[in-house]
Amino acid sequence: AKSVSRDNVVLGEVWEDPVIKISYGRRRRYALGSALDSVMNYPLRAALIDFFTFRQDARALAAFLLDQRLNLPPPLYRSLMNLLSSHDTERIRTALAARLDARTLTREQQAGFIVTDKQDERGAAMQKLCAAVQYTVPGVPCIYYGDETGMQGMLDPFCRGPFQEGKRPLTEWYALLGRIRNENDALSAGAAAFYAPGPDVLCILRFIRGEQDLFGTPASDGAFLIAVNRSESPRLAVADLWLDNAGLTGAELAAFKAKDPARGVCLLTGEEIRIDSGLVRLSLQPGAAHIFRLT
């Protein structure tokens, strides 16, 4: 592919961390720049499912996101294929609704597995939050056909059924997230930091300052705070956006402090927040997702 054009992208179907992956007895060199441009981000999928099925808390998810930020080479990291389902996994709606490891079921059990209406309702609520994170972390969101319509399915071949609409489609939600991401450079190419102000609450900061992204490409300035609450109860949380161990470099943190935003307006709900010296108090409804534009 590269012999035809240097701009051709070589994307690897790598399930593990591409930096430390060992297979067939030797360390792979996927992340050194001479093999792959980027990889399918299966570790992100696993981390999101663990969080939204309550196997891990927000601190564990924030730590995972920070680890990817620090561990992966920037070009690879910024072009990760962020997926929630694929042709080789159970569908995200099923994973979130059933809350079990599909690999523990026989093929016969998977073929006959039925997701109840109550489970699907729960899965749809969590999938909305998953998608909000998927569309706002560094990388490129990738939608497996039918996930946006709420299709169900266990492992291959049950995840490969004909395209259809499920009970609770999220097509408009995905379209809205895509439009917001496309209209705001910071959400696709900005600096990133991650916070866990409570076990059920994850926050993500994305911003650009100086009219260019991390690779020097012209980009529009902007700052955004994403907040999700997985709980079925309201949550109050205080996030310190000036933390020096959340993922921003020293220069990035200094630039964000210089911007010193004082308020935020949610692009999804219109709700407002106030910020004082980096501290923001969040009042989050059950299952809430917010994308606050900070000014």
C-alpha positions in Angstrom: 0.0 0.0 0.0 2.8 2.5 0.9 4.6 1.7 -2.3 1.6 3.0 -4.2 1.1 6.1 -2.1 2.6 7.3 1.2 -0.8 8.6 2.1 -2.4 5.1 2.0 -3.3 4.1 5.5 -2.2 0.7 6.9 -4.6 -0.3 9.8 -3.9 -3.4 11.8 -6.4 -5.8 13.3 -4.5 -5.9 16.6 -6.5 -6.9 19.7 -3.9 -6.0 22.3 -1.7 -3.1 23.1 0.3 -2.7 19.9 3.4 -1.4 21.8 3.9 -4.5 23.9 2.2 -7.2 21.9 4.0 -10.5 21.7 2.9 -13.2 19.3 4.5 -16.5 18.1 7.3 -15.9 20.7 8.5 -12.5 19.6 7.7 -8.8 20.3 5.9 -7.2 17.4 7.0 -3.8 16.0 3.6 -2.5 15.1 4.0 0.9 16.9 7.5 1.8 15.6 6.3 3.5 12.4 7.5 1.0 9.9 4.7 -1.6 10.1 1.3 0.0 10.8 -0.2 3.5 10.9 -2.7 2.6 13.6 -4.8 -0.3 14.9 -8.3 -1.3 15.8 -8.8 -0.1 19.4 -10.2 -3.3 21.0 -8.7 -2.4 24.4 -10.9 0.7 24.5 -13.9 -1.4 23.7 -13.1 -3.7 26.6 -12.5 -0.8 29.0 -15.8 0.9 28.1 -17.8 -2.3 28.4 -16.2 -3.0 31.8 -17.2 0.5 33.0 -20.7 0.6 31.6 -21.5 -2.9 32.9 -20.2 -1.9 36.4 -17.2 -4.2 36.5 -14.8 -1.3 36.8 -15.3 2.3 38.1 -14.6 5.6 36.5 -11.1 5.8 38.1 -10.1 2.6 36.3 -11.5 3.9 32.9 -9.7 7.2 33.3 -6.5 5.4 34.2 -6.8 3.3 31.0 -7.5 6.3 28.8 -4.5 8.1 30.3 -2.3 5.0 29.8 -3.2 5.0 26.1 -2.4 8.7 25.9 1.0 8.2 27.5 1.9 4.8 26.0 1.1 5.1 22.3 3.1 7.1 19.8 1.1 10.3 19.0 0.4 9.6 15.3 -0.8 6.1 16.1 -2.8 7.3 19.1 -4.5 10.1 17.2 -5.7 7.7 14.5 -6.9 4.8 16.5 -9.9 3.0 15.1 -12.3 3.4 18.1 -14.9 0.6 17.7 -17.6 -0.8 20.0 -18.4 -3.8 17.9 -16.9 -5.8 15.1 -17.5 -8.9 13.0 -15.6 -10.9 15.6 -17.3 -9.6 18.8 -20.7 -9.6 20.3 -22.6 -6.5 19.5 -22.3 -3.6 21.9 -26.0 -3.5 22.6 -25.9 -7.2 23.6 -22.8 -6.8 25.7 -24.2 -3.9 27.6 -27.7 -5.4 28.0 -26.7 -9.0 29.0 -23.7 -8.0 31.1 -22.0 -11.4 30.7 -19.0 -12.7 28.9 -20.2 -14.2 25.6 -17.2 -16.5 25.5 -18.6 -18.4 28.5 -21.6 -19.6 26.4 -21.6 -22.4 23.9 -22.6 -21.8 20.3 -25.9 -23.3 20.9 -26.5 -21.1 24.0 -25.5 -18.0 22.0 -27.9 -19.0 19.1 -30.8 -19.2 21.5 -29.9 -16.3 23.7 -32.8 -13.7 24.0 -32.3 -10.2 25.3 -35.3 -9.2 27.3 -37.0 -5.8 26.8 -35.8 -4.6 30.2 -32.2 -5.6 29.3 -32.5 -3.9 26.0 -33.7 -0.7 27.7 -30.7 -0.8 30.0 -28.3 -1.6 27.1 -29.6 1.3 25.0 -29.1 3.8 27.9 -25.5 2.6 28.4 -24.8 2.5 24.7 -25.7 6.2 24.4 -23.1 7.0 27.0 -20.6 4.7 25.3 -21.1 6.5 22.1 -20.6 9.9 23.7 -17.2 8.7 25.0 -16.3 7.0 21.7 -16.9 10.3 19.7 -14.9 12.5 22.1 -11.7 10.6 22.9 -8.7 10.8 20.6 -9.0 8.6 17.6 -11.6 7.9 14.9 -15.0 6.6 15.9 -16.0 3.5 13.8 -19.6 2.3 13.8 -20.2 -1.4 13.0 -23.3 -1.6 10.8 -26.5 -1.9 12.8 -25.1 -0.7 16.1 -26.8 2.7 15.5 -30.1 0.9 15.1 -29.7 -1.3 18.2 -29.1 -4.6 16.5 -28.4 -7.5 18.9 -26.0 -10.5 18.4 -23.6 -12.7 20.2 -20.2 -13.8 18.8 -19.5 -14.6 15.2 -21.7 -15.6 13.3 -24.5 -14.2 15.4 -23.1 -10.6 15.2 -23.3 -10.7 11.4 -27.0 -10.8 10.8 -28.8 -8.9 8.0 -29.2 -5.2 8.7 -32.3 -4.3 10.6 -33.7 -1.9 13.2 -33.8 -2.9 16.8 -36.3 -2.0 19.5 -34.5 1.2 20.5 -32.6 2.7 17.6 -30.0 5.4 18.4 -29.5 6.6 14.8 -30.3 10.3 15.6 -28.0 10.2 18.6 -25.1 9.0 16.5 -25.8 11.6 13.9 -25.9 14.3 16.5 -22.6 13.2 18.0 -21.0 13.0 14.5 -22.2 16.5 13.6 -20.9 18.0 16.9 -17.6 16.3 16.4 -17.2 17.4 12.8 -18.1 21.0 13.6 -15.5 21.3 16.4 -11.8 20.6 15.7 -10.9 20.2 19.4 -13.1 17.1 19.6 -11.1 15.3 16.9 -7.6 16.9 17.1 -7.3 18.7 20.4 -5.3 17.9 23.5 -7.0 15.5 25.9 -7.2 14.9 29.6 -9.3 12.5 31.7 -10.9 12.8 35.1 -12.9 10.6 37.5 -14.6 12.9 40.0 -16.7 10.0 41.2 -17.0 6.2 40.8 -19.8 6.6 38.3 -18.7 9.9 36.6 -16.2 10.2 33.8 -15.0 13.5 32.4 -12.9 14.2 29.3 -11.3 17.6 28.4 -10.5 18.4 24.8 -9.1 21.8 23.7 -7.1 23.6 21.0 -5.4 26.9 21.7 -3.2 28.8 19.2 -5.2 28.0 16.0 -3.4 24.7 15.3 -3.7 21.1 16.4 -1.0 18.9 17.9 0.6 18.3 14.5 0.7 21.9 13.5 -2.3 21.7 11.2 -4.5 24.8 11.2 -7.5 24.2 13.5 -10.1 26.3 15.3 -9.6 27.1 18.9 -12.1 25.6 21.3 -12.4 23.9 24.7 -14.9 21.1 25.6 -15.7 19.2 28.7 -17.5 15.8 28.3 -19.2 14.4 31.3 -21.2 11.1 31.6 -23.0 9.6 34.6 -23.6 5.8 34.3 -25.6 5.6 37.5 -29.4 5.2 37.8 -29.3 8.0 40.4 -28.3 11.7 40.2 -24.7 12.4 40.9 -22.9 15.5 42.2 -19.2 15.7 41.3 -16.5 18.3 41.4 -13.7 18.0 38.8 -10.4 19.8 39.0 -9.5 20.6 35.4 -6.1 22.0 36.4 -4.8 18.6 37.6 -1.3 18.1 36.4 -1.6 14.3 36.1 -4.7 14.0 33.9 -3.0 13.8 30.5 -2.0 17.3 29.5 1.6 18.2 29.0 3.1 21.1 31.0 2.7 23.4 28.0 -0.9 22.2 27.3 -1.9 22.7 30.9 -0.3 26.2 30.9 -2.2 27.1 27.7 -5.5 25.8 29.2 -4.9 27.8 32.4 -4.2 30.9 30.3 -7.6 30.4 28.6 -9.2 30.1 32.1 -12.8 29.4 31.0 -15.5 30.5 33.4 -18.6 28.8 32.1 -19.8 26.0 29.9 -23.0 25.4 27.9 -24.0 21.9 26.9 -24.4 21.3 23.2 -26.8 18.5 23.9 -29.1 19.9 26.5 -28.4 23.7 26.8 -27.5 23.3 30.5 -24.9 25.6 32.0 -22.0 25.1 34.4 -19.6 27.5 36.1 -15.9 27.1 36.4 -13.7 28.8 39.0 -9.9 28.4 38.7 -10.3 25.1 37.0 -12.9 23.7 39.5 -16.3 22.7 38.0 -19.3 21.5 40.0 -21.4 19.0 38.0 -25.0 18.0 38.8 -25.7 15.0 36.6 -29.0 13.3 36.1 -29.2 9.5 35.9 -27.7 8.2 32.6 -26.7 11.8 31.6 -24.2 12.7 28.8 -23.0 16.2 28.3 -20.7 18.0 25.9 -20.0 21.4 27.4 -18.5 24.2 25.3 -16.2 26.1 27.6 -15.7 29.9 27.3 
